[in-house]
Amino acid sequence: MRIPAFLAALAMSALAPAALSAHVQLAASTPAAGAEAKAPKQITLTFSQPVDPATAAASIVMTAMPGMANHGEMQIRNFTANWSDEGKTMTLALRKALPAGTYEVRWQAAAADGHGMSGTLVFDVK
């Protein structure tokens, strides 16, 4: 028995949301998105599923500094990235605590499906 084309298309569209949700996403972070932190010495990014560390990267960028109206973006380079045993949490360990300002953590990663995703986490340090 042959399935009519419109039924096959309908079945595929019903499966599409499940396939899309399989891509890696940022599930949690410390500091949390939009939070005010006090001089953090580490940032954690926890993903929705295990990530292949070879496909993952993160950068920390200071985007605003108190008292400087026209502060340009400043890359923070004094950190190392480490992974949890299950491959879901990346910890960015800073050599020095972050000073007051607004920060973006820009990340990219891919999980078992191989589809690369990226995102930005924004928080303030007071």
Backbone torsions as a table, in degrees:
resi	resn	phi	psi	omega
1	MET	NA	132.6	-179.1
2	ARG	-96.4	136.0	178.7
3	ILE	-86.1	128.5	177.6
4	PRO	-57.7	147.0	-176.1
5	ALA	-57.0	-40.1	-177.8
6	PHE	-67.1	-33.0	176.9
7	LEU	-70.1	-38.8	177.1
8	ALA	-63.6	-42.0	178.5
9	ALA	-64.7	-40.0	178.8
10	LEU	-63.8	-42.5	178.7
11	ALA	-64.3	-41.3	179.1
12	MET	-65.5	-39.0	-179.9
13	SER	-69.3	-30.5	177.3
14	ALA	-69.4	-30.0	179.5
15	LEU	-83.5	-20.3	-175.1
16	ALA	-56.9	-45.6	179.5
17	PRO	-59.9	-35.5	177.9
18	ALA	-65.4	-40.5	179.4
19	ALA	-66.2	-39.8	179.7
20	LEU	-66.2	-37.0	-178.0
21	SER	-72.6	-9.7	179.8
22	ALA	-75.8	-16.5	179.4
23	HIS	-68.4	148.3	-179.6
24	VAL	-65.1	139.7	177.7
25	GLN	-136.0	158.4	173.2
26	LEU	-77.9	116.8	-176.5
27	ALA	-93.2	-30.9	-178.9
28	ALA	-162.1	162.5	176.7
29	SER	-154.7	157.6	171.5
30	THR	-133.9	118.2	-4.8
31	PRO	-61.9	157.2	178.7
32	ALA	-75.4	158.2	176.6
33	ALA	-57.3	130.4	178.1
34	GLY	80.0	0.9	-176.2
35	ALA	-79.3	163.0	169.8
36	GLU	-108.6	118.5	-178.2
37	ALA	-108.8	160.6	177.1
38	LYS	-111.1	101.6	174.7
39	ALA	42.9	61.0	-179.4
40	PRO	-65.7	145.5	174.7
41	LYS	-108.3	-1.8	173.4
42	GLN	-152.3	153.7	177.3
43	ILE	-128.4	132.0	177.1
44	THR	-115.8	139.5	175.3
45	LEU	-120.8	118.5	179.1
46	THR	-110.2	124.6	-175.8
47	PHE	-96.8	162.4	-175.8
48	SER	-70.7	-16.0	179.5
49	GLN	-157.9	165.8	179.7
50	PRO	-57.9	142.1	-177.3
51	VAL	-113.8	145.7	173.2
52	ASP	-79.5	109.7	-177.3
53	PRO	-55.3	-26.4	179.1
54	ALA	-66.8	-21.3	-178.9
55	THR	-100.5	-3.3	-172.2
56	ALA	-101.4	146.7	175.8
57	ALA	-155.3	154.3	176.5
58	ALA	-145.7	146.8	173.1
59	SER	-131.1	150.5	177.4
60	ILE	-114.2	126.6	-177.2
61	VAL	-128.7	125.7	172.8
62	MET	-82.2	121.8	-176.2
63	THR	-106.5	-14.6	177.8
64	ALA	-154.7	146.8	178.3
65	MET	-130.6	134.3	179.0
66	PRO	-56.1	135.2	178.2
67	GLY	85.0	-3.7	178.6
68	MET	-120.4	101.7	-175.7
69	ALA	-62.9	-37.0	-175.1
70	ASN	-114.0	44.9	-179.2
71	HIS	-69.3	122.2	176.4
72	GLY	-80.2	170.4	178.4
73	GLU	-66.3	137.6	179.9
74	MET	-130.3	117.2	178.6
75	GLN	-68.9	134.4	173.3
76	ILE	-98.3	121.0	-173.8
77	ARG	-113.1	-4.9	-173.1
78	ASN	-89.5	55.2	178.1
79	PHE	-143.2	160.1	172.7
80	THR	-124.1	149.5	-179.7
81	ALA	-104.2	133.5	176.7
82	ASN	-130.0	152.6	-178.1
83	TRP	-115.0	144.9	173.6
84	SER	-70.4	162.5	-178.4
85	ASP	-59.3	-36.9	-178.2
86	GLU	-82.8	-4.9	175.6
87	GLY	77.8	16.4	-179.5
88	LYS	-103.0	-18.0	-175.5
89	THR	-122.5	125.0	175.0
90	MET	-103.3	127.8	176.8
91	THR	-111.0	125.2	176.1
92	LEU	-99.1	105.0	-176.8
93	ALA	-93.6	116.2	-178.1
94	LEU	-88.6	143.0	176.1
95	ARG	-72.6	-33.3	177.3
96	LYS	-128.6	148.6	176.8
97	ALA	-63.1	147.2	178.6
98	LEU	-70.4	134.4	175.8
99	PRO	-77.6	171.1	-179.3
100	ALA	-55.8	138.4	178.9
101	GLY	157.3	-175.6	176.3
102	THR	-108.5	136.0	-174.8
103	TYR	-127.6	148.9	170.5
104	GLU	-120.9	131.8	169.5
105	VAL	-105.5	115.5	-178.9
106	ARG	-102.1	123.0	-175.4
107	TRP	-126.2	158.0	171.3
108	GLN	-145.4	146.0	-178.2
109	ALA	-165.7	160.3	173.7
110	ALA	-136.4	144.9	178.0
111	ALA	-102.9	-160.8	-176.8
112	ALA	-58.8	-29.0	-179.4
113	ASP	-72.3	-11.1	176.6
114	GLY	79.8	-6.2	-178.4
115	HIS	-81.7	118.7	-179.3
116	GLY	-74.3	136.3	176.3
117	MET	-126.0	160.1	177.0
118	SER	-147.4	163.2	180.0
119	GLY	-168.7	178.3	-178.3
120	THR	-134.8	135.0	175.2
121	LEU	-112.2	127.6	-179.7
122	VAL	-118.7	134.5	175.5
123	PHE	-151.4	166.0	179.4
124	ASP	-113.8	148.4	172.5
125	VAL	-114.9	126.9	-178.4
126	LYS	-106.7	NA	NA
